[in-house]
Amino acid sequence: MSGDDQPPLPGVGALMLDARRDRVGEVMDVICGRVLLRDPAGGREWEAFPCDLRPATTGDELRARVAHANDQAARSRL
């Protein structure tokens, strides 16, 4: 891929699917060509390359919300 073929960088606040990690994240910042993402429910940020990202679909967002709800329910039972 040449420099002209780079995917466009997503804007801050966009929900993206990190295909490498199979995780949905909200774009927090873009630094030196890497995108900083955070789970929409909170947590630690992680870095991703733009080539590993695509806009999250409604299904991706729903899957992330269900996973968060399941995690919260499991924690409340402990």
Secondary structure, DSSP 4 states (H G I P E B T S, - for coil): --GGGPPPPPPTT-EEEETTTTEEEEEEEEETTEEEEE-TT----EEE-GGGEEEPPHHHHHHHHHHHHHHHHHHHT-
